[in-house]
Amino acid sequence: MKNQSFFTKLFASISLTAAAVWIGSYLVKIFLIYNLFEPVNLALKERYLLADLNNVLFILLPAFLTAFIAYLIFVIAFIVFLTFSKLGLKQNGWLFISVLIVLITFPFELYLMLIDYKIINLLLLKSLNPDAILQLIRDRITTLSSFPIIALLSYISILFLIIFKPLTVKNNDTK
């Protein structure tokens, strides 16, 4: 990264920052979503049956919005960084593995983001429909049940790959 332009370093920083924000907000979103339901049959927990569901569901909005926007910024900044950086994938195995992780998880994350987009739209409406939102959240959980956890662990591993940079080919041109 020493011989990279300011532009490339800027987009690398934006990409890393957006990835860190996305990981944090995604983790919060997962905890909030899974806290709504009973673990076995995805029935709404009793404490939420008596509560005003509009207020409970409206609390989810910042987590959904932050994760949605941060992931979009991450992907765009990562693509710009890859396009303009002088780093080769053959010489930097850590970058190759990072690109593979992003490419493999992107279609699945995009599918979940489409569900999130519907949830965000319903939450932003003045007249909330709690049943429709809860059904979308159930669909999100059941469709790709363990993928969010796998994606989180994969993206956390990207941060470690970027920090430690394993599988980097060293130049022997020290003359």
N, CA, C and O atoms as a DFTB+ gen file, in Angstrom:
700 C
 N C O
     1  1       0.820      -1.198       0.000
     2  2       0.000       0.000       0.000
     3  2       0.859       1.256       0.000
     4  3       0.333       2.365      -0.098
     5  1       2.171       1.098       0.108
     6  2       3.031       2.273       0.163
     7  2       3.066       3.016      -1.163
     8  3       3.143       4.244      -1.174
     9  1       3.012       2.301      -2.280
    10  2       3.106       2.965      -3.574
    11  2       1.734       3.185      -4.225
    12  3       1.638       3.277      -5.448
    13  1       0.701       3.267      -3.430
    14  2      -0.645       3.520      -3.938
    15  2      -0.930       5.022      -3.921
    16  3      -0.366       5.763      -3.115
    17  1      -1.805       5.454      -4.814
    18  2      -2.167       6.866      -4.869
    19  2      -3.084       7.223      -3.701
    20  3      -3.639       6.353      -3.031
    21  1      -3.224       8.524      -3.482
    22  2      -4.121       9.003      -2.427
    23  2      -5.548       8.532      -2.681
    24  3      -6.256       8.143      -1.752
    25  1      -5.962       8.568      -3.933
    26  2      -7.308       8.141      -4.331
    27  2      -7.555       6.685      -3.939
    28  3      -8.607       6.355      -3.391
    29  1      -6.595       5.827      -4.216
    30  2      -6.722       4.406      -3.887
    31  2      -6.758       4.202      -2.382
    32  3      -7.559       3.416      -1.875
    33  1      -5.887       4.913      -1.663
    34  2      -5.872       4.795      -0.202
    35  2      -7.175       5.305       0.404
    36  3      -7.665       4.752       1.388
    37  1      -7.730       6.351      -0.179
    38  2      -8.996       6.895       0.298
    39  2     -10.110       5.859       0.172
    40  3     -10.875       5.645       1.112
    41  1     -10.199       5.220      -0.987
    42  2     -11.256       4.228      -1.171
    43  2     -11.004       2.954      -0.382
    44  3     -11.955       2.263      -0.018
    45  1      -9.757       2.630      -0.111
    46  2      -9.462       1.503       0.780
    47  2      -9.945       1.827       2.192
    48  3     -10.521       0.975       2.868
    49  1      -9.706       3.061       2.632
    50  2     -10.159       3.470       3.968
    51  2     -11.680       3.512       4.056
    52  3     -12.263       3.065       5.045
    53  1     -12.315       4.045       3.028
    54  2     -13.780       4.087       3.006
    55  2     -14.340       2.670       3.030
    56  3     -15.304       2.387       3.741
    57  1     -13.738       1.794       2.260
    58  2     -14.189       0.405       2.209
    59  2     -14.049      -0.278       3.564
    60  3     -14.969      -0.963       4.012
    61  1     -12.915      -0.097       4.214
    62  2     -12.701      -0.710       5.530
    63  2     -13.644      -0.136       6.582
    64  3     -14.195      -0.875       7.397
    65  1     -13.825       1.168       6.562
    66  2     -14.725       1.802       7.527
    67  2     -16.164       1.336       7.320
    68  3     -16.860       1.005       8.280
    69  1     -16.603       1.312       6.068
    70  2     -17.964       0.853       5.782
    71  2     -18.139      -0.616       6.155
    72  3     -19.199      -1.010       6.642
    73  1     -17.107      -1.429       5.928
    74  2     -17.192      -2.846       6.309
    75  2     -17.308      -2.994       7.821
    76  3     -18.084      -3.817       8.307
    77  1     -16.545      -2.206       8.562
    78  2     -16.614      -2.281      10.027
    79  2     -17.982      -1.832      10.536
    80  3     -18.546      -2.450      11.439
    81  1     -18.514      -0.755       9.955
    82  2     -19.847      -0.278      10.345
    83  2     -20.903      -1.316       9.969
    84  3     -21.831      -1.569      10.737
    85  1     -20.758      -1.915       8.785
    86  2     -21.716      -2.930       8.357
    87  2     -21.690      -4.137       9.290
    88  3     -22.743      -4.643       9.679
    89  1     -20.507      -4.596       9.648
    90  2     -20.402      -5.749      10.550
    91  2     -21.086      -5.448      11.882
    92  3     -21.841      -6.274      12.396
    93  1     -20.825      -4.272      12.438
    94  2     -21.450      -3.907      13.713
    95  2     -22.956      -3.793      13.614
    96  3     -23.676      -4.320      14.462
    97  1     -23.440      -3.113      12.591
    98  2     -24.890      -2.938      12.454
    99  2     -25.577      -4.247      12.078
   100  3     -26.721      -4.479      12.469
   101  1     -24.901      -5.089      11.335
   102  2     -25.455      -6.394      10.967
   103  2     -25.595      -7.275      12.203
   104  3     -26.583      -7.991      12.365
   105  1     -24.599      -7.208      13.062
   106  2     -24.646      -7.969      14.310
   107  2     -25.800      -7.489      15.192
   108  3     -26.534      -8.300      15.758
   109  1     -25.956      -6.181      15.306
   110  2     -27.068      -5.616      16.083
   111  2     -28.405      -6.028      15.469
   112  3     -29.337      -6.398      16.183
   113  1     -28.492      -5.960      14.144
   114  2     -29.731      -6.333      13.458
   115  2     -30.083      -7.797      13.718
   116  3     -31.244      -8.120      13.971
   117  1     -29.095      -8.676      13.657
   118  2     -29.346     -10.098      13.915
   119  2     -29.843     -10.301      15.344
   120  3     -30.805     -11.036      15.568
   121  1     -29.191      -9.653      16.310
   122  2     -29.627      -9.793      17.703
   123  2     -31.046      -9.269      17.901
   124  3     -31.845      -9.893      18.599
   125  1     -31.362      -8.136      17.297
   126  2     -32.709      -7.579      17.440
   127  2     -33.766      -8.474      16.798
   128  3     -34.835      -8.696      17.367
   129  1     -33.458      -8.979      15.616
   130  2     -34.425      -9.824      14.908
   131  2     -34.682     -11.119      15.668
   132  3     -35.832     -11.504      15.879
   133  1     -33.618     -11.783      16.073
   134  2     -33.794     -13.069      16.741
   135  2     -34.382     -12.918      18.141
   136  3     -34.911     -13.880      18.699
   137  1     -34.295     -11.732      18.705
   138  2     -34.880     -11.488      20.020
   139  2     -36.406     -11.374      19.958
   140  3     -37.076     -11.496      20.983
   141  1     -36.947     -11.145      18.785
   142  2     -38.396     -11.007      18.647
   143  2     -39.136     -12.337      18.749
   144  3     -40.293     -12.370      19.168
   145  1     -38.486     -13.425      18.373
   146  2     -39.178     -14.698      18.199
   147  2     -38.682     -15.767      19.155
   148  3     -37.573     -15.700      19.687
   149  1     -39.552     -16.767      19.356
   150  2     -39.157     -17.975      20.078
   151  2     -38.219     -18.771      19.167
   152  3     -38.420     -18.796      17.953
   153  1     -37.207     -19.416      19.731
   154  2     -36.215     -20.092      18.889
   155  2     -36.755     -21.262      18.062
   156  3     -36.255     -21.515      16.966
   157  1     -37.732     -21.958      18.548
   158  2     -38.140     -23.199      17.887
   159  2     -39.068     -22.957      16.696
   160  3     -38.778     -23.403      15.586
   161  1     -40.158     -22.270      16.915
   162  2     -41.185     -22.170      15.874
   163  2     -41.348     -20.763      15.298
   164  3     -42.275     -20.524      14.524
   165  1     -40.490     -19.853      15.651
   166  2     -40.545     -18.457      15.202
   167  2     -41.874     -17.776      15.536
   168  3     -42.354     -16.927      14.785
   169  1     -42.448     -18.154      16.652
   170  2     -43.627     -17.448      17.157
   171  2     -43.148     -16.215      17.916
   172  3     -42.091     -16.226      18.548
   173  1     -43.933     -15.169      17.841
   174  2     -43.583     -13.937      18.534
   175  2     -43.543     -14.190      20.038
   176  3     -44.436     -14.843      20.579
   177  1     -42.527     -13.685      20.712
   178  2     -42.407     -13.891      22.159
   179  2     -43.579     -13.221      22.876
   180  3     -44.143     -12.234      22.404
   181  1     -43.922     -13.786      24.021
   182  2     -45.091     -13.304      24.767
   183  2     -44.980     -11.842      25.163
   184  3     -45.974     -11.116      25.143
   185  1     -43.791     -11.409      25.521
   186  2     -43.650     -10.022      25.978
   187  2     -43.977      -9.021      24.875
   188  3     -44.303      -7.870      25.168
   189  1     -43.896      -9.441      23.610
   190  2     -44.226      -8.541      22.507
   191  2     -45.691      -8.637      22.104
   192  3     -46.196      -7.764      21.397
   193  1     -46.370      -9.674      22.539
   194  2     -47.790      -9.812      22.207
   195  2     -48.625      -8.721      22.858
   196  3     -49.610      -8.259      22.282
   197  1     -48.235      -8.310      24.055
   198  2     -48.982      -7.280      24.775
   199  2     -48.497      -5.870      24.446
   200  3     -49.195      -4.895      24.726
   201  1     -47.340      -5.756      23.871
   202  2     -46.755      -4.441      23.591
   203  2     -47.307      -3.877      22.280
   204  3     -47.906      -4.585      21.470
   205  1     -47.080      -2.584      22.109
   206  2     -47.425      -1.938      20.852
   207  2     -46.348      -2.320      19.837
   208  3     -45.224      -1.822      19.905
   209  1     -46.689      -3.193      18.907
   210  2     -45.705      -3.710      17.952
   211  2     -45.146      -2.632      17.034
   212  3     -44.019      -2.755      16.554
   213  1     -45.912      -1.586      16.784
   214  2     -45.404      -0.512      15.935
   215  2     -44.141       0.101      16.531
   216  3     -43.164       0.333      15.820
   217  1     -44.162       0.359      17.830
   218  2     -42.983       0.939      18.482
   219  2     -41.826      -0.049      18.528
   220  3     -40.673       0.333      18.325
   221  1     -42.126      -1.305      18.790
   222  2     -41.080      -2.330      18.847
   223  2     -40.417      -2.481      17.482
   224  3     -39.192      -2.551      17.389
   225  1     -41.215      -2.531      16.435
   226  2     -40.666      -2.705      15.093
   227  2     -39.955      -1.454      14.598
   228  3     -38.994      -1.546      13.835
   229  1     -40.421      -0.290      15.026
   230  2     -39.774       0.950      14.599
   231  2     -38.350       1.058      15.143
   232  3     -37.513       1.752      14.565
   233  1     -38.079       0.372      16.253
   234  2     -36.725       0.351      16.816
   235  2     -35.761      -0.362      15.874
   236  3     -34.557      -0.109      15.915
   237  1     -36.273      -1.247      15.031
   238  2     -35.432      -1.978      14.081
   239  2     -34.926      -1.100      12.936
   240  3     -33.916      -1.424      12.310
   241  1     -35.607      -0.008      12.659
   242  2     -35.292       0.811      11.489
   243  2     -33.843       1.288      11.433
   244  3     -33.221       1.138      10.381
   245  1     -33.260       1.855      12.501
   246  2     -31.861       2.298      12.392
   247  2     -30.884       1.158      12.075
   248  3     -29.932       1.352      11.320
   249  1     -31.114      -0.013      12.640
   250  2     -30.221      -1.144      12.368
   251  2     -30.333      -1.583      10.909
   252  3     -29.322      -1.865      10.265
   253  1     -31.552      -1.640      10.390
   254  2     -31.741      -2.031       8.995
   255  2     -31.146      -0.996       8.046
   256  3     -30.459      -1.353       7.089
   257  1     -31.407       0.287       8.308
   258  2     -30.892       1.344       7.433
   259  2     -29.369       1.413       7.449
   260  3     -28.737       1.532       6.399
   261  1     -28.784       1.338       8.635
   262  2     -27.328       1.424       8.744
   263  2     -26.663       0.259       8.028
   264  3     -25.700       0.455       7.288
   265  1     -27.163      -0.940       8.239
   266  2     -26.582      -2.112       7.577
   267  2     -26.748      -2.020       6.064
   268  3     -25.828      -2.354       5.318
   269  1     -27.898      -1.575       5.614
   270  2     -28.181      -1.469       4.180
   271  2     -27.240      -0.476       3.505
   272  3     -26.611      -0.792       2.495
   273  1     -27.150       0.714       4.065
   274  2     -26.321       1.767       3.470
   275  2     -24.837       1.430       3.582
   276  3     -24.086       1.632       2.629
   277  1     -24.410       0.923       4.727
   278  2     -22.992       0.609       4.921
   279  2     -22.533      -0.491       3.965
   280  3     -21.412      -0.430       3.459
   281  1     -23.371      -1.489       3.710
   282  2     -22.972      -2.556       2.788
   283  2     -22.857      -2.023       1.365
   284  3     -21.928      -2.384       0.643
   285  1     -23.790      -1.169       0.956
   286  2     -23.701      -0.577      -0.383
   287  2     -22.428       0.248      -0.534
   288  3     -21.742       0.151      -1.551
   289  1     -22.112       1.056       0.469
   290  2     -20.890       1.867       0.426
   291  2     -19.666       0.966       0.397
   292  3     -18.718       1.230      -0.343
   293  1     -19.676      -0.098       1.198
   294  2     -18.549      -1.025       1.222
   295  2     -18.310      -1.641      -0.151
   296  3     -17.181      -1.638      -0.641
   297  1     -19.351      -2.163      -0.772
   298  2     -19.189      -2.840      -2.061
   299  2     -18.713      -1.865      -3.130
   300  3     -17.816      -2.194      -3.906
   301  1     -19.292      -0.681      -3.181
   302  2     -18.887       0.308      -4.185
   303  2     -17.443       0.746      -3.958
   304  3     -16.661       0.796      -4.906
   305  1     -17.080       1.061      -2.720
   306  2     -15.711       1.492      -2.423
   307  2     -14.716       0.360      -2.673
   308  3     -13.601       0.615      -3.129
   309  1     -15.092      -0.870      -2.385
   310  2     -14.214      -2.020      -2.616
   311  2     -13.966      -2.218      -4.107
   312  3     -12.841      -2.502      -4.517
   313  1     -15.009      -2.070      -4.917
   314  2     -14.856      -2.200      -6.370
   315  2     -13.971      -1.089      -6.915
   316  3     -13.107      -1.343      -7.754
   317  1     -14.173       0.136      -6.449
   318  2     -13.330       1.254      -6.901
   319  2     -11.882       1.022      -6.479
   320  3     -10.964       1.262      -7.263
   321  1     -11.670       0.557      -5.251
   322  2     -10.317       0.258      -4.778
   323  2      -9.659      -0.804      -5.652
   324  3      -8.508      -0.639      -6.057
   325  1     -10.363      -1.878      -5.945
   326  2      -9.794      -2.946      -6.773
   327  2      -9.495      -2.466      -8.185
   328  3      -8.507      -2.881      -8.791
   329  1     -10.342      -1.598      -8.705
   330  2     -10.164      -1.106     -10.063
   331  2      -8.920      -0.231     -10.197
   332  3      -8.193      -0.338     -11.184
   333  1      -8.672       0.623      -9.223
   334  2      -7.596       1.596      -9.351
   335  2      -6.321       1.248      -8.586
   336  3      -5.314       1.942      -8.724
   337  1      -6.348       0.200      -7.793
   338  2      -5.131      -0.144      -7.043
   339  2      -4.149      -0.870      -7.949
   340  3      -4.526      -1.471      -8.955
   341  1      -2.900      -0.799      -7.573
   342  2      -1.844      -1.454      -8.336
   343  2      -1.505      -2.817      -7.742
   344  3      -0.507      -3.434      -8.116
   345  1      -2.329      -3.277      -6.828
   346  2      -2.086      -4.565      -6.185
   347  2      -2.562      -5.692      -7.097
   348  3      -3.690      -5.673      -7.589
   349  1      -1.693      -6.665      -7.312
   350  2      -2.064      -7.825      -8.112
   351  2      -2.608      -8.930      -7.227
   352  3      -2.138      -9.134      -6.108
   353  1      -3.591      -9.631      -7.732
   354  2      -4.179     -10.710      -6.949
   355  2      -3.213     -11.883      -6.806
   356  3      -3.261     -12.604      -5.810
   357  1      -2.333     -12.082      -7.796
   358  2      -1.357     -13.177      -7.706
   359  2      -0.315     -12.910      -6.631
   360  3       0.122     -13.839      -5.951
   361  1       0.083     -11.672      -6.469
   362  2       1.112     -11.328      -5.491
   363  2       0.541     -11.129      -4.091
   364  3       1.286     -11.175      -3.112
   365  1      -0.729     -10.915      -3.983
   366  2      -1.377     -10.635      -2.694
   367  2      -2.516     -11.619      -2.471
   368  3      -3.666     -11.358      -2.824
   369  1      -2.172     -12.748      -1.879
   370  2      -3.165     -13.790      -1.631
   371  2      -4.280     -13.338      -0.711
   372  3      -5.423     -13.772      -0.856
   373  1      -3.958     -12.467       0.237
   374  2      -4.967     -11.945       1.159
   375  2      -6.039     -11.176       0.404
   376  3      -7.219     -11.250       0.747
   377  1      -5.628     -10.432      -0.634
   378  2      -6.588      -9.673      -1.431
   379  2      -7.432     -10.619      -2.288
   380  3      -8.633     -10.409      -2.460
   381  1      -6.797     -11.650      -2.819
   382  2      -7.518     -12.642      -3.618
   383  2      -8.596     -13.334      -2.786
   384  3      -9.730     -13.487      -3.238
   385  1      -8.243     -13.748      -1.578
   386  2      -9.212     -14.408      -0.701
   387  2     -10.331     -13.435      -0.321
   388  3     -11.498     -13.821      -0.262
   389  1      -9.976     -12.182      -0.065
   390  2     -10.986     -11.170       0.274
   391  2     -11.966     -10.965      -0.879
   392  3     -13.175     -10.877      -0.666
   393  1     -11.438     -10.889      -2.096
   394  2     -12.298     -10.719      -3.269
   395  2     -13.213     -11.927      -3.433
   396  3     -14.397     -11.774      -3.732
   397  1     -12.670     -13.123      -3.239
   398  2     -13.498     -14.331      -3.340
   399  2     -14.633     -14.325      -2.320
   400  3     -15.770     -14.664      -2.647
   401  1     -14.322     -13.943      -1.091
   402  2     -15.359     -13.906      -0.049
   403  2     -16.459     -12.914      -0.425
   404  3     -17.645     -13.216      -0.290
   405  1     -16.067     -11.741      -0.892
   406  2     -17.062     -10.730      -1.274
   407  2     -17.896     -11.222      -2.457
   408  3     -19.117     -11.063      -2.463
   409  1     -17.247     -11.815      -3.451
   410  2     -17.977     -12.288      -4.631
   411  2     -18.919     -13.452      -4.318
   412  3     -20.015     -13.533      -4.872
   413  1     -18.494     -14.340      -3.441
   414  2     -19.338     -15.493      -3.101
   415  2     -20.538     -15.069      -2.260
   416  3     -21.646     -15.563      -2.467
   417  1     -20.326     -14.164      -1.318
   418  2     -21.425     -13.774      -0.428
   419  2     -22.340     -12.702      -1.027
   420  3     -23.464     -12.524      -0.560
   421  1     -21.878     -11.996      -2.043
   422  2     -22.653     -10.879      -2.587
   423  2     -24.054     -11.271      -3.076
   424  3     -25.013     -10.592      -2.710
   425  1     -24.227     -12.325      -3.880
   426  2     -25.595     -12.633      -4.344
   427  2     -26.560     -12.963      -3.202
   428  3     -27.726     -12.569      -3.234
   429  1     -26.073     -13.676      -2.207
   430  2     -26.930     -14.027      -1.074
   431  2     -27.274     -12.787      -0.250
   432  3     -28.408     -12.611       0.197
   433  1     -26.275     -11.940      -0.064
   434  2     -26.510     -10.707       0.693
   435  2     -27.444      -9.780      -0.077
   436  3     -28.271      -9.091       0.521
   437  1     -27.316      -9.762      -1.388
   438  2     -28.207      -8.954      -2.216
   439  2     -29.657      -9.429      -2.077
   440  3     -30.575      -8.612      -2.002
   441  1     -29.858     -10.733      -2.043
   442  2     -31.203     -11.284      -1.849
   443  2     -31.770     -10.855      -0.494
   444  3     -32.929     -10.448      -0.404
   445  1     -30.955     -10.945       0.555
   446  2     -31.416     -10.520       1.881
   447  2     -31.653      -9.013       1.926
   448  3     -32.542      -8.541       2.635
   449  1     -30.859      -8.261       1.170
   450  2     -31.047      -6.810       1.135
   451  2     -32.363      -6.436       0.455
   452  3     -32.978      -5.431       0.811
   453  1     -32.796      -7.226      -0.510
   454  2     -34.101      -6.965      -1.131
   455  2     -35.229      -7.134      -0.117
   456  3     -36.188      -6.361      -0.114
   457  1     -35.115      -8.138       0.738
   458  2     -36.097      -8.306       1.814
   459  2     -35.985      -7.145       2.801
   460  3     -36.996      -6.606       3.252
   461  1     -34.747      -6.765       3.132
   462  2     -34.541      -5.628       4.039
   463  2     -35.133      -4.346       3.463
   464  3     -35.698      -3.535       4.197
   465  1     -35.004      -4.161       2.150
   466  2     -35.551      -2.977       1.500
   467  2     -37.074      -2.922       1.664
   468  3     -37.639      -1.859       1.918
   469  1     -37.724      -4.066       1.519
   470  2     -39.178      -4.116       1.729
   471  2     -39.528      -3.787       3.175
   472  3     -40.498      -3.077       3.442
   473  1     -38.728      -4.309       4.108
   474  2     -38.968      -4.026       5.531
   475  2     -38.770      -2.544       5.813
   476  3     -39.573      -1.935       6.522
   477  1     -37.708      -1.956       5.266
   478  2     -37.439      -0.526       5.466
   479  2     -38.588       0.307       4.910
   480  3     -39.037       1.255       5.555
   481  1     -39.064      -0.040       3.721
   482  2     -40.195       0.699       3.142
   483  2     -41.434       0.614       4.018
   484  3     -42.123       1.613       4.222
   485  1     -41.718      -0.566       4.531
   486  2     -42.889      -0.711       5.405
   487  2     -42.711       0.049       6.714
   488  3     -43.672       0.607       7.244
   489  1     -41.483       0.074       7.240
   490  2     -41.240       0.792       8.493
   491  2     -41.318       2.306       8.317
   492  3     -41.651       3.022       9.261
   493  1     -41.017       2.794       7.129
   494  2     -41.055       4.236       6.883
   495  2     -42.459       4.755       6.574
   496  3     -42.688       5.965       6.585
   497  1     -43.393       3.855       6.302
   498  2     -44.772       4.279       6.063
   499  2     -45.389       4.798       7.352
   500  3     -45.030       4.363       8.446
   501  1     -46.303       5.714       7.212
   502  2     -46.965       6.281       8.388
   503  2     -47.845       5.245       9.085
   504  3     -47.901       5.203      10.314
   505  1     -48.521       4.423       8.317
   506  2     -49.372       3.384       8.907
   507  2     -48.653       2.040       8.789
   508  3     -48.675       1.394       7.741
   509  1     -48.028       1.641       9.870
   510  2     -47.273       0.393       9.872
   511  2     -48.215      -0.803       9.855
   512  3     -49.298      -0.770      10.441
   513  1     -47.790      -1.839       9.184
   514  2     -48.508      -3.103       9.192
   515  2     -47.608      -4.133       9.873
   516  3     -46.778      -4.754       9.209
   517  1     -47.758      -4.325      11.186
   518  2     -46.850      -5.218      11.916
   519  2     -46.853      -6.652      11.403
   520  3     -45.814      -7.313      11.407
   521  1     -48.007      -7.137      10.965
   522  2     -48.071      -8.521      10.488
   523  2     -47.232      -8.718       9.225
   524  3     -46.545      -9.731       9.088
   525  1     -47.286      -7.761       8.311
   526  2     -46.497      -7.868       7.079
   527  2     -45.005      -7.789       7.378
   528  3     -44.209      -8.524       6.793
   529  1     -44.626      -6.896       8.291
   530  2     -43.213      -6.757       8.653
   531  2     -42.709      -8.019       9.340
   532  3     -41.618      -8.499       9.033
   533  1     -43.491      -8.556      10.262
   534  2     -43.089      -9.783      10.952
   535  2     -42.975     -10.954       9.986
   536  3     -42.092     -11.799      10.135
   537  1     -43.859     -11.008       9.000
   538  2     -43.772     -12.093       8.016
   539  2     -42.512     -11.954       7.160
   540  3     -41.864     -12.954       6.850
   541  1     -42.161     -10.731       6.778
   542  2     -40.919     -10.519       6.024
   543  2     -39.698     -10.898       6.856
   544  3     -38.745     -11.482       6.339
   545  1     -39.729     -10.569       8.132
   546  2     -38.610     -10.931       9.011
   547  2     -38.526     -12.449       9.150
   548  3     -37.430     -13.011       9.138
   549  1     -39.663     -13.111       9.282
   550  2     -39.657     -14.584       9.335
   551  2     -39.108     -15.167       8.036
   552  3     -38.322     -16.115       8.057
   553  1     -39.526     -14.596       6.908
   554  2     -39.005     -15.059       5.614
   555  2     -37.498     -14.872       5.535
   556  3     -36.783     -15.727       5.011
   557  1     -37.021     -13.753       6.056
   558  2     -35.585     -13.470       6.046
   559  2     -34.829     -14.503       6.871
   560  3     -33.744     -14.941       6.489
   561  1     -35.408     -14.888       8.003
   562  2     -34.751     -15.860       8.883
   563  2     -34.774     -17.253       8.263
   564  3     -33.764     -17.957       8.288
   565  1     -35.902     -17.654       7.712
   566  2     -36.035     -19.033       7.226
   567  2     -35.406     -19.259       5.855
   568  3     -34.971     -20.372       5.557
   569  1     -35.350     -18.236       5.022
   570  2     -34.832     -18.416       3.669
   571  2     -33.366     -18.822       3.673
   572  3     -33.009     -19.867       3.128
   573  1     -32.541     -18.026       4.265
   574  2     -31.103     -18.321       4.351
   575  2     -30.733     -18.351       5.828
   576  3     -30.086     -17.436       6.335
   577  1     -31.139     -19.383       6.490
   578  2     -31.125     -19.420       7.956
   579  2     -29.770     -19.105       8.583
   580  3     -29.691     -18.208       9.423
   581  1     -28.724     -19.794       8.215
   582  2     -27.437     -19.577       8.883
   583  2     -26.501     -18.682       8.082
   584  3     -25.377     -18.428       8.517
   585  1     -26.934     -18.206       6.935
   586  2     -26.052     -17.382       6.113
   587  2     -25.574     -16.106       6.806
   588  3     -24.393     -15.783       6.684
   589  1     -26.419     -15.360       7.527
   590  2     -25.913     -14.141       8.160
   591  2     -24.728     -14.382       9.092
   592  3     -23.807     -13.567       9.145
   593  1     -24.744     -15.480       9.817
   594  2     -23.630     -15.772      10.719
   595  2     -22.383     -16.128       9.919
   596  3     -21.281     -15.700      10.260
   597  1     -22.554     -16.906       8.861
   598  2     -21.424     -17.262       7.999
   599  2     -20.852     -16.007       7.343
   600  3     -19.634     -15.847       7.267
   601  1     -21.720     -15.123       6.872
   602  2     -21.263     -13.879       6.248
   603  2     -20.500     -13.015       7.245
   604  3     -19.456     -12.455       6.912
   605  1     -21.015     -12.906       8.464
   606  2     -20.321     -12.120       9.490
   607  2     -18.926     -12.663       9.758
   608  3     -17.957     -11.904       9.786
   609  1     -18.821     -13.956       9.954
   610  2     -17.509     -14.555      10.217
   611  2     -16.573     -14.394       9.019
   612  3     -15.372     -14.183       9.193
   613  1     -17.111     -14.493       7.823
   614  2     -16.291     -14.313       6.622
   615  2     -15.756     -12.890       6.524
   616  3     -14.581     -12.682       6.223
   617  1     -16.613     -11.921       6.776
   618  2     -16.179     -10.529       6.675
   619  2     -15.245     -10.135       7.821
   620  3     -14.364      -9.294       7.644
   621  1     -15.433     -10.730       8.974
   622  2     -14.471     -10.500      10.061
   623  2     -13.119     -11.077       9.673
   624  3     -12.081     -10.495       9.989
   625  1     -13.122     -12.220       8.990
   626  2     -11.849     -12.793       8.540
   627  2     -11.180     -11.903       7.495
   628  3      -9.953     -11.867       7.413
   629  1     -11.969     -11.186       6.698
   630  2     -11.380     -10.239       5.742
   631  2     -10.610      -9.152       6.480
   632  3      -9.516      -8.771       6.064
   633  1     -11.177      -8.652       7.573
   634  2     -10.472      -7.624       8.343
   635  2      -9.134      -8.152       8.851
   636  3      -8.135      -7.434       8.819
   637  1      -9.103      -9.399       9.320
   638  2      -7.841      -9.988       9.770
   639  2      -6.876     -10.200       8.606
   640  3      -5.670     -10.010       8.763
   641  1      -7.389     -10.589       7.447
   642  2      -6.530     -10.749       6.275
   643  2      -5.896      -9.420       5.879
   644  3      -4.725      -9.372       5.503
   645  1      -6.662      -8.354       5.965
   646  2      -6.136      -7.041       5.595
   647  2      -5.094      -6.571       6.605
   648  3      -4.109      -5.935       6.229
   649  1      -5.302      -6.876       7.870
   650  2      -4.351      -6.446       8.900
   651  2      -3.036      -7.210       8.795
   652  3      -1.967      -6.601       8.797
   653  1      -3.103      -8.541       8.704
   654  2      -1.888      -9.355       8.745
   655  2      -1.296      -9.650       7.369
   656  3      -0.122     -10.011       7.280
   657  1      -2.063      -9.510       6.308
   658  2      -1.633      -9.703       4.923
   659  2      -0.849     -10.999       4.705
   660  3       0.305     -10.957       4.279
   661  1      -1.459     -12.139       4.992
   662  2      -0.763     -13.395       4.710
   663  2      -0.746     -13.664       3.206
   664  3      -1.463     -13.013       2.447
   665  1       0.060     -14.607       2.789
   666  2       0.153     -15.042       1.398
   667  2       0.577     -13.915       0.459
   668  3       0.123     -13.849      -0.683
   669  1       1.442     -13.036       0.939
   670  2       1.971     -11.969       0.107
   671  2       3.318     -12.404      -0.445
   672  3       4.192     -12.837       0.306
   673  1       3.485     -12.289      -1.758
   674  2       4.745     -12.648      -2.401
   675  2       5.732     -11.515      -2.175
   676  3       5.444     -10.358      -2.480
   677  1       6.890     -11.853      -1.641
   678  2       7.938     -10.857      -1.397
   679  2       8.829     -10.756      -2.632
   680  3       9.165     -11.767      -3.250
   681  1       9.204      -9.543      -2.980
   682  2      10.142      -9.337      -4.087
   683  2      11.557      -9.572      -3.609
   684  3      11.935      -9.107      -2.533
   685  1      12.343     -10.287      -4.392
   686  2      13.742     -10.541      -4.050
   687  2      14.671      -9.555      -4.742
   688  3      15.883      -9.767      -4.781
   689  1      14.120      -8.492      -5.282
   690  2      14.917      -7.480      -5.979
   691  2      15.419      -6.443      -4.990
   692  3      14.912      -5.321      -4.966
   693  1      16.403      -6.793      -4.176
   694  2      16.935      -5.865      -3.179
   695  2      18.234      -5.240      -3.634
   696  3      18.936      -4.646      -2.816
   697  1      18.588      -5.349      -4.917
   698  2      19.847      -4.797      -5.432
   699  2      19.790      -3.314      -5.574
   700  3      20.768      -2.696      -5.995
